[in-house]
Amino acid sequence: MSGTRQRCASCGHELAETDAQVRCPACHGLLEILHARPAVTGAALRARFDGRRVENAARDSGVWRFLEAVLPTAAREIVSYPEGNTPLLECPALARWTGLPRLLLKHEGLNPTGSFKDRGMTVAVTQARRVGATALACASTGNTGASLAAYAGLAGLPALVMVPQGQVALGKLAQTIAYGARTLLVRGNFDACLDLAEQARVRLGLYLLNSINPFRIEGQKTIVLELLQQLDWAAPDWIVLPAGNLGNTAACGKALAEARDWGLITDTPRLAAVQAAGAAPFAASFRERFARRHRVEPRTVASAINIGNPASYDRAVRAIRETNGVVTAVTDAEILEAKAVVDGAGVGCEPASAASVAGARQLLRDGVIGREQRVVAVLTGHLLKDPDSVTRYHQQADPRPAYANPPVEIGPTLGEVERVLRSRDAR
Ligand code: F0G
C-alpha cells in the first residue's frame, strides 16, 4: 500500500485509507493514519507551507486587508484578532428550502466572537486607542457587547456594557461577563439601553461603541467588500441581511456606493433588509416610501433585532434608496423554521441571522427576487449564541415544529438503541 493509509497502533496491521472499520480487524487495537513522505521535505516543505500563509498581520484580517476603505491612516495601533475571512457557502438544502438555486451564505458567525460585530469593533476600538479613550461603553442586544468586551480586553481598556435584562441570549451574556466587561442588566428594552449609553457618553466621558460610532460602520463595510472579492468582483444581484438598529444596512449601502465609485464593481447589487414582524418599524416606513419614521414596542424571538427605534434610520434609508433596495418583515415562525434548516444543513446560525434566509424565500414568493438571480444572504451570528432557542424549538411538543429533532433519553442497552432507530424510520 502507498500514499495515505491506516495502521493499527498495536499490531501494525494496515488498512486502506477508505476502509470504514474503526478498530483493527486483527487485534481490535486503535488505528492511526499514515501519510506518504512528501515529495519535498525540509526547507522546501517549509517554503510550501509558508507560501500558503498570508504575509502580515494586516492582511491576515478580512477587515484590515481593505485598509484604504476602512481607516487608511491606522498603523501601529490596530487592535485585531484577526477577524473576517468568513466563508461564502453554497448550501443545497437552503437552495431547496428557499427555492433559490444560486443562493450563497456569507457566514459572519465565524468571526472570533461569533458575530459580524467584530468587523466594526476592530476598527472602532483601534480608533478609541488613537484618540486616547480611557473607558469604552455600548448598549447592546448581546453581540455588540460580547464583541466590545473581547476587543476592550485585547486593548487593555475597561468596558461598560448595558443590555436589556432578561432579553439577552445566554451565549452573549456569558461572553460579555467572561471577557471582563462591567455588565449592567438594565430594566428596560434595547432602545432604553441605547438612550442610557448616550447619556453616559456625554455625562461620564465614555467612548461609545454602538454603530452610531462611524468607525464601526467603516469596519462593517468589509462584509460587502470581502464577499465581492470572493466572487471575483462579479456583483451578485441581491445582498440580504437582517436589520435591527440598521447600522449594518447603512454600512452595506456605503460599501456598495464606494465600491462602485472606486471602480471595484460596475453593477450594484440590490440590498434587502429583513426585520422580524414584531420589531419592524423600518419595514413599516418602507411600505410608505419612507414618508415617515415609525417607532414600535418590539417583540420577537430574534432577540438580537428586538429593536423598536433604530438609531441608523436615516443612513439606512439612504442605503435602500441608493441600491434600489427593499425592506421586508418575516414572522417568528418563519425565522425559526429557516434557522432549523440552516442549522440542520450543518451551517448553523442564531435566530436573527435566519431572518435573512426567511426573507430571501419570501421575496422570491413575492416576485421581488427572481429564481435565477444570485443572492447572498448574510448570516450574522453563530448557532451557539442562543442555545435556549435551539432546545425550545426542538423539544416543543404540541404542535411539533416541522424540523424538530428532539434528543431521546435511553437506558444503556442495544435494544433501546434499536427501538429508537426503528421509531425514527417510521416517522
Ligand atoms: N444580526 C445579529 C446577530 C445582530 O446581533 C444584530 C444587531 C443584527 C443582525 C442587526 O444589525 O442592528 O446593524 O441592523 N445587534 C446589535 C447588538 C443591536 O447590540 O448586538 P443592525
Boltz pocket constraint, residues with backbone or C-beta under 6 A from the ligand:
constraints:
  - pocket:
      binder: B
      contacts: [[A, 115], [A, 117], [A, 139], [A, 140], [A, 141], [A, 142], [A, 143], [A, 144], [A, 145], [A, 211], [A, 242], [A, 243], [A, 244], [A, 245], [A, 246], [A, 247], [A, 248], [A, 249], [A, 304], [A, 305], [A, 350], [A, 352], [A, 353], [A, 380], [A, 381]]
      max_distance: 6.0
